[in-house]
Amino acid sequence: MQPEFHDMQEEYGRNLPDFQNELQAKVYYFDYRKEQLELMEEIFQYYGLKLDYSPNSLQEMEELYFQLFRHGGFYDLQISPEEFEKAMTVYFGEVVIFNTEDTFWAAKEYPFMEGKYTMALETGRYTAHSLNLFQDHYLSVRNEREQAVYREYTKWLKRAKKTLGE
């Protein structure tokens, strides 16, 4: 019996929404980002925090994430960690755009399936495609104090400078 191989590209593509064209994908992802930012704004307001699109706000966001994770706060907010992580991804992208030149959101056609588009954050030749850059963040971080989201931001800045020839 042949072993069955898991095709990650195909699975990822199946989970992407279907679009008739790039414009439809752009509109969808614009609305998606707006919803995610509104969610993050509500959560920040609930905890007396402010989204100011500064790099330091990424540290506050990550601290809040771990506080919610440790104390069952996601249940209190009636959201899952994954929903918060997706909102983190959008807010992270907005902070990058706000603080770097020539960085923007894009809808890119998924090359392995027709009619599928990904949400992407682009700077020069560097592009990150994902609705959730911080999937299972609580598992990927060895130590809460390592500020992984902020460190990802500083890496992005370095890549942006490199790809834009600064």
Stockholm file with secondary structure:
# STOCKHOLM 1.0

chainA/1-166         MQPEFHDMQEEYGRNLPDFQNELQAKVYYFDYRKEQLELMEEIFQYYGLKLDYSPNSLQEMEELYFQLFRHGGFYDLQISPEEFEKAMTVYFGEVVIFNTEDTFWAAKEYPFMEGKYTMALETGRYTAHSLNLFQDHYLSVRNEREQAVYREYTKWLKRAKKTLGE
#=GR chainA/1-166 SS CCCCCCCHHHHHHHHSCBCSSHHHHHHHHHHHHHHHHHHHHHHHHHTTCCCCCCHHHHHHHHHHHHHHHHTTHHHHHTCCHHHHHHHHHHHHHHHHHHHSTTEEEEEEECTTSTTBEEEEEEETTEEEECSCTTTTHHHHCSCGGGCHHHHHHHHHHHHHHHHTTC
#=GC SS_cons         CCCCCCCHHHHHHHHSCBCSSHHHHHHHHHHHHHHHHHHHHHHHHHTTCCCCCCHHHHHHHHHHHHHHHHTTHHHHHTCCHHHHHHHHHHHHHHHHHHHSTTEEEEEEECTTSTTBEEEEEEETTEEEECSCTTTTHHHHCSCGGGCHHHHHHHHHHHHHHHHTTC
//
